[in-house]
Structure formats: C-alpha cells, structure tokens
Amino acid sequence: MANRFDLQNPAAKVAKAAAKGQTYGKATEQLASQSAVPMGAPPADVMAARTAKRPAPVSITAPTQRPDEPITAGAPFGPGPNMYQAGIPMATESQLALEEIRQIAMMFPNDDLDDLLARYGTE
C-alpha cells in the first residue's frame, strides 16, 4: 500500500462508521472495508468550498443588477441571447414527449406505459 499522507496525523483520521438500516451483514462488511483502507480527512479545498459564504439573496423589489440586459435574455424569443447562447439546455421533441408520458404513467400506472418508457425512456 502506498504511503498516505492524509493518514500521517492521527487526529485527521475519520472514525469508522456504518450506515443505519442496512440489510443483515452489510454494516459489518462496511466496517471491515474501512479497517482495510482507513478514511482520511477531506482535502482542505473541499472544506473551504463547503464553508464558503454564498452571496446574500436579493429582494424581488430591489433595482435590477443588469440594467443593460433585456428582460427576454435567455428566452427563445425577443432581444438578447437565446437559450442556447445563454447556456440553458433545450429539450428535444422526443424528450418532451417522454416526460409527458412519465407524468401520465405516474398518474395512471399501467404496464403498457411502463413498457413504452422502458423501451424509449433511456434516450
């Protein structure tokens, strides 16, 4: 096994733990695998990203922060960048149809809709 620098400091090691509610024997298996390869503390940059402050939310009545951008920016009509230029993913006709079939199948479950989604739902 290679030297793991993240395990050099005993205080940085993460205690073994198993998830609750697992099937019989899985928790023991999980603890044994953690003994074989102990877990170290997460890298510092991950911790920094988790603790980074998010910008404060802006009130809906606040003045615009983009006065030169048209209100239709990102829409498929009007002035400004369209959805593609704004980086907004566009659904195809078949994706829209499959989503509609999924919604119908959730409201009215039946085997035919399940078969249809199983056949074409992986696009």
Phi and psi in degrees as a GROMACS rama.xvg file:
@    title "Ramachandran Plot"
@    xaxis  label "Phi"
@    yaxis  label "Psi"
@TYPE xy
-70.7399  155.172  ALA-2
-68.024  127.475  ASN-3
-104.903  112.999  ARG-4
-69.981  -23.4879  PHE-5
-73.0167  -11.5465  ASP-6
-106.164  3.68023  LEU-7
-64.9905  -36.2515  GLN-8
-92.8814  114.421  ASN-9
-60.5371  -28.1545  PRO-10
-71.1982  -21.0738  ALA-11
-85.6841  -9.16856  ALA-12
-69.7416  146.685  LYS-13
-96.4982  132.545  VAL-14
-65.1716  147.294  ALA-15
-66.8162  140.245  LYS-16
-151.845  150.14  ALA-17
-123.157  145.78  ALA-18
-69.5824  145.62  ALA-19
-80.294  154.514  LYS-20
75.781  22.4232  GLY-21
-83.1543  165.628  GLN-22
-69.6356  164.261  THR-23
-55.4685  127.229  TYR-24
91.0025  -16.9064  GLY-25
-70.478  -37.1759  LYS-26
-64.5173  -42.2459  ALA-27
-63.3703  -41.8638  THR-28
-62.2104  -40.9641  GLU-29
-65.304  -44.0322  GLN-30
-65.2596  -38.4472  LEU-31
-64.9628  -38.7016  ALA-32
-68.3106  -31.2462  SER-33
-73.1577  -24.8443  GLN-34
-72.9973  -37.3582  SER-35
-68.1851  -41.7457  ALA-36
-131.831  93.3359  VAL-37
-65.144  152.402  PRO-38
-92.3004  135.058  MET-39
-96.5997  173.539  GLY-40
-67.1612  151.376  ALA-41
-65.0341  153.429  PRO-42
-58.5872  154.483  PRO-43
-61.9367  -37.2426  ALA-44
-67.3472  -29.7737  ASP-45
-67.9065  -42.7589  VAL-46
-64.5053  -38.8006  MET-47
-64.8274  -39.0601  ALA-48
-66.2738  -35.9413  ALA-49
-69.4907  -33.7324  ARG-50
-95.4192  0.457346  THR-51
-62.8729  139.534  ALA-52
-78.9517  136.79  LYS-53
-86.8648  151.399  ARG-54
-65.1645  149.565  PRO-55
-66.5284  142.836  ALA-56
-64.3035  148.609  PRO-57
-98.46  138.231  VAL-58
-65.7514  146.704  SER-59
-68.1731  -20.7758  ILE-60
-95.3697  2.60527  THR-61
-71.0769  152.759  ALA-62
-63.4075  155.695  PRO-63
-62.2281  145.228  THR-64
-95.4202  -3.50506  GLN-65
-133.164  73.0998  ARG-66
-66.6961  -22.9739  PRO-67
-92.3389  -0.208612  ASP-68
-96.896  129.113  GLU-69
-66.7593  152.791  PRO-70
-65.8536  -20.7865  ILE-71
-90.285  9.56741  THR-72
-60.2432  127.515  ALA-73
91.782  -8.26849  GLY-74
-90.3847  155.422  ALA-75
-78.8202  15.3832  PRO-76
-146.344  165.305  PHE-77
76.3859  179.507  GLY-78
-71.0987  162.589  PRO-79
97.1286  175.491  GLY-80
-65.8031  143.476  PRO-81
-81.1272  -175.668  ASN-82
-60.2341  -42.4432  MET-83
-64.2013  -45.3399  TYR-84
-67.7442  -29.8056  GLN-85
-82.9909  -5.11527  ALA-86
81.75  17.8652  GLY-87
-89.3265  121.985  ILE-88
-65.0619  137.212  PRO-89
-106.421  133.621  MET-90
-82.0541  144.194  ALA-91
-82.7187  169.478  THR-92
-59.7764  -41.2407  GLU-93
-68.454  -35.6807  SER-94
-65.7936  -40.1316  GLN-95
-64.3153  -41.6294  LEU-96
-64.815  -42.9757  ALA-97
-63.9427  -38.4851  LEU-98
-64.6479  -38.29  GLU-99
-66.2028  -39.9883  GLU-100
-64.977  -39.2329  ILE-101
-60.3459  -43.2755  ARG-102
-63.1441  -43.0859  GLN-103
-64.5543  -41.057  ILE-104
-64.7743  -31.919  ALA-105
-70.9254  -36.2293  MET-106
-79.088  -37.1726  MET-107
-131.279  76.619  PHE-108
-60.8003  133.186  PRO-109
-157.347  160.215  ASN-110
-65.5437  -34.9423  ASP-111
-64.1842  -43.5097  ASP-112
-66.9712  -38.5063  LEU-113
-61.5241  -42.5305  ASP-114
-63.9986  -41.7806  ASP-115
-61.4464  -45.5446  LEU-116
-68.0969  -35.7752  LEU-117
-64.9412  -35.0617  ALA-118
-77.9037  -43.8335  ARG-119
-113.598  -4.90654  TYR-120
-76.3963  -0.712994  GLY-121
-100.466  12.8297  THR-122
